Amino acid sequence: MEIAARDSTRIPTVKIVGVLRDPLGIPLANQELEVYINNRLYSKIKTESMGEYTVYYSPEEPRLYEVEIRLQGNAVLKRRVKVGARG
């Protein structure tokens, strides 16, 4: 997973990019993922043809955020990201 911040706003938008793969490394297409931010459902998305997914999140304030991606209720990725204000 890659988390990057765009500099177009005072508080950066977070871009979450990843590829969902099975245990053998084969990309999983058309799978519904749930995106949680700080333990709250933020979005449901589907993977693309090669298992790729992208989510944009615009935080309300600078602080530490916990991002979790779930497949069928099971966490496939969990990261913390610190978002700071630009000034």
Protein Blocks (a to p, Z undefined) as FASTA:
>chain_A
ZZdddfkbfbdcdddddddddfkopacehiacdddeehiafbdcdddfkopacdddddfb
dcdddddddeehiafbdcdddddddZZ
